Amino acid sequence: MKKLTDLLYKKILVLDGAMGTMIQRHKLEEEDFRNEKLENHPKSLKGNNDLLSITRPEIIKEIHAEYFKAGADIAETNTFSSTTIAQADYGLEGWAYELNYQSAKIAKEVAEGFTEKEPDKPRFVAGSMGPTNRTASLSPDVNDPGFRAITFEELKTAYRQQAEALLDGGVDMLLVETVFDTLNAKAALFAIDEIKEERNVDIPVMVSGTITDASGRTLSGQTTEAFLISIAHIDLMSVGLNCALGAAQLRPYLKILSDKSDFLVSAHPNAGLPNEFGQYDETPDQMADQIKEFLDEGLINIIGGCCGTTPEHITAIAELASQYEPRRKEVPIWSL
């Protein structure tokens, strides 16, 4: 991954925007989430967006292409919920490997097509590994605070399958993202380390946490600095923040990461905070104006968008980022 390493020290790389926001534009129905094998599946599948990589792959390809056209250097795979744990809600645990593998193949195919057309602007694929819908640190039962709905070992096993499939599908890096419970993330990172050792591969790894509100803490109660300290011993390419907050609200916590971290720093905030209908109103120009503060302060190496962001947002962000040098810090641990 020397090409990626070289680029990260030359320019700010741009991550893509929201997958779900773009999928919603297609106004899909239940039949879009089914194929011949799923024709008689007993549970409703509408809303299982990761499944579209198998049932409507042309939509996912189109979304990746739109983000690359908008200026993205890195596309995230359509695999945020592609673990056996998250897919259990749909009765599709057995589809987890295929979901990750096909999503990675789709994204890589689109990325290679753009790189071939524009060799001076190579495109990369990050395998998205979401937090799952269970937490290893918190009890879902207020009457039984010691209860856990998932174990570390179960999380590690699920993440290992996901990471293996993403690597088999050809991703360039792995992105453990939207981390609200660092213990969940550690299970993913432990699984990745096992795979790296067994396969003798050195895949770059990004970690992106989520500060859930103005308290400046993750859902499991960690401050930004505590989150960083708890993963700082791991061989990472970058550490960052995404989701939950807009760029303006994210800035003070991002500054903590930039000041304290020897890793590269990433951010992909939401398009502001959701309105009363759960929609995001921040325009591309409004979001870019706020991200400009990140750039003026030299906080960022990788920048993109999360919930509510579109190719228009990424265009505005990419045009802005191209005018700035990347954050400068001591040589990150992962590149030594």
N, C-alpha and C positions, 0 to 999 in steps of 0.2 A: 504493500500500500504506500510505496514511496511517493507516488503522484499525489495522493491525498495529503500526506504529511507535508510535502513541499507547498501545496496550495494553502494549507492552513496557516503557514507563516508568511504567505504573500498577500492574502486577501481574506476578507470576511466571507465565509461561505453562507449561502442562503438555503435554509430548510424550506420544505413546502408548507402549505397551509392545511386547513381542516379537510379531512376526507368525508366525515359525516355531513358537513354543511353542503358539500358538493353533491353527495348522493341524494340529499333531500330535494334538490332541484329536479330530480327525475320523477318524483312522485310515484314511487314504485308500489306495487301491490303484492299480495301474498304469492301469486304465481311467479313473480320475478325471483323469488328466493327458493324456488324449487326446480328440480330437473327430473329426469326419469327415475333416478334412484330415490328421490325424495318425494315422489308423487303422492305416496300414501303415508308419509311421515305423520304420526299422530299429533304432534305439537305444532302450534303456530310458529312460523319462521320469519314472518315479517319483522323487520327491524334488526335482524342478525346480519349487519352490513358486511362482516367478514366473509360470509357465505357467497356474496356476489362475485368474489374472485373465481368461483366455480360455476355459478349459475348464470351470471351476466358479466363475464370477464371483459367484454368490450367497453362497459361503463367504467370499470376500474382503469383500464388502459387509457381511456380518454381523459380521465381525471389526472392521472400521472402526466400525460402529455401536456395538458393545460398548465399545470404547475411548472413544468420544465420550460414551456414557451414563455411563461411569466417571469422567468429568471432564476428559478430554483436550481441549486447545484445538487441538492440531496432530496430524494423522495423517500417517504416512509412507506413501508409495506402496509397493506390493508389487513393488519393482523393484531390490532389493539386488543381484541377479545378472543384470540385464537388459541387459548389454552384449553385443556380438558376441563379445567375448573370452571371457566367462564362459559364454555359451550354446554356444560351440563344442564343449564337452564333451558336449553332447546332440545335436550336429549341427543346431542351430537358429539359426545366425547370422542367417539371413534373417528371423527372427521378431522381432529386437530392437526395431525401431521399433514394431511392433504391440503388443508386450508393454508397453512404456513408455506408449504412448498410451492403451491400454485401462485400464491400472492407474491412470493419472492421472485418466481420466474417471470411473472407479468411485469413487475416493476423493473427488473433487470433488462428485460427485452426492450422496454421503452427507453430506459437510460442508455443502453448501448446504441440504439437508433439515433438518439440525439448526439451522443458523443461522436458517432461516425460522421454525422453531418457537420458538427462543430468541434473538431478535435482540440481546438484551443480553449474550449470550455467543457471539460469532461463532466459527466453526470454520474452520480453515485446513488446507491440504495442503502438505506438504513432499515434493518429488520426491527419493526416496532414490537416491543414486549410490554404490554400494559400491566396494571397492578393486580388484576383479577378482581372479582367481586367479593372476596373474603380477605380478612386481615388476620395476621398471625399475632398481632400485639393487643388487639382489643376484643372484648366479648360482645357479641351481638345481643346478649341477654342482660338487661340492666339489673335483673334480680340475681344474676350469677356472674360476677365480674371475673371469676377465674376460668370461666368456660371459653374455649376457642373453637371456632368452626372449621379450622384448618390447621395442619401441623407444618412445621418447617420442611420436613421430609416430603410431604405431599406436594408442597409448593415447588420444592427443588425438582422433583420428578416431572411435574407438569412443565416447568420452565425448560428443563433439559430437552424434552421432546420438542418444544417449540423452537429452541435455539438450533437444535440439530437440523430440523426441517428448513429453517431459514437459511442456514449455511448450505445445505444441500441444494437449495433453490438459487443460490448465487449472490446473496447480499454482500455488501462491501464492509458493513459494520453492524453492530447490534446496538439498539437503543432501548435501554430499560427506562421507561418513561412514566410520567404522571405518578411518581412515587409518593403515596400518602402514608405508607408504613414502611420504614426502612428495613424492617425484618423481612418483609416480602421481597424487597429489592435484593437483600443479601442472599436469599434463596436463589434468585435468578443469577446473581453474580457468581455464587458458589457453583451452580450448574454449568455456567459458561466456562469457568476456570477448569472444571473437570474435562469438558469437551476439548478445550484448547490443549490441555496436557495430553489427552489420549490421541488426538488427531495431529498433534504437533503443528498447530496453526496459531498465528498471532493476529486474530481478528480484533480490530479496534472496537472499543466499547464506550458508549456514551451513557451517562446516567442523568436523568432529569427529574427533579423533585417537584412537589406541588405544595405551595403555601396556601392554606385553605381560606384564610381570612386576615383581617387587619392585626390579629395577634402576632403574626409573623411566624406561625408554627405550622407544621404538618398536622394531618388529622390525628396521628398518634402522639402528638405533643412535642415534637422536636423543634427547636429553633433552627434557623438556617445554618448557623455555625455548627450546631450539634449534628445536623444531617451530614454536613461536609466531613466532620471529624470521624463519623461512624463508617464512612466508606473510603476515607483517604488512604487506607493501607492497600487498596486494590489497584491493580494496574489499569487505569482508565485513560481514555483519550480526552474526554471532557466531562465536566459536571455542569449542570444548569438547572433552570426552572421553567416550568410550563403550566398552562391551564389555570383554572380557578380565578385568576386575576387578570386584569388588563395590564398593558405596559406601564401605565402611570403608577398603579398600585404595586407592581412587581419591582420597580427600580431600586428601592432601598435594600431589598433582600438580595437582589442581583449584585449590588455593590459589595455586600458582605462576602459573597462568593468570590468576586473578582479580587477583593483585597486579601482574602485568606487562602485562596486556592493556588496551587502550583499547576493544576490542570488547565486546559483550555476551558473557556466558559461559553455556554450556549443559553439561548432563551427562545422560547416560542410561546408568547402570551396570547390570551384571548383577545378578540376584537372588543375590548372593554368589558364591562360587567353586564350580565343578562338583564333584560327588562322584565316587566311583570308577566310577559308571555314566554319567557325563556329564550328570547331572541337577542341577537347582538347587533347593536346599532352603530357602532363606531365605523366610520368610513375609512377607506384606505389612506386618505390624506391625514385624517385625525390620528390614526394609529402611527403613521410614519412620523408625524410631529413629535409624538411621545417617545418613539424609539430613537429619534435623533438625540435625545438626552443620553441614552446608553452609549451612543457612538461618540458624542462630544466628550464624554467622560472616559472613553477607552475601555469599556467594560466587556466587550463582546468579541468572540471569535466566530460564532455560528449563530445566526438569527433567522427566525421564521415565524409562523403563526399557528395558533391552536384554534379552539372553538370559535366559530363565526367568521373565520378568515377565508378568503377566496383568492383566486388568481389575481384579481385586481389589487388586493392587499399585498400579495407577494411582489407584484410588479413595483408598487410604490416603495416597499421595503428594499427590494433589490437595487433599484435606482439610487436610493439613498445610501445603502451600504457600500456601493461601488465608489463612493467619494471619500471613504475613510480607510485608514489602516487598521488591521486587526489589533486586538488587545495584546500588549507586550508584557510578558512575564518570564520568569526563569524557565529553563527547559523543563517541560512537563515530565513527570515520572515515567509515563508510558513510552516515551520516545528514547529513553536512555538505553 
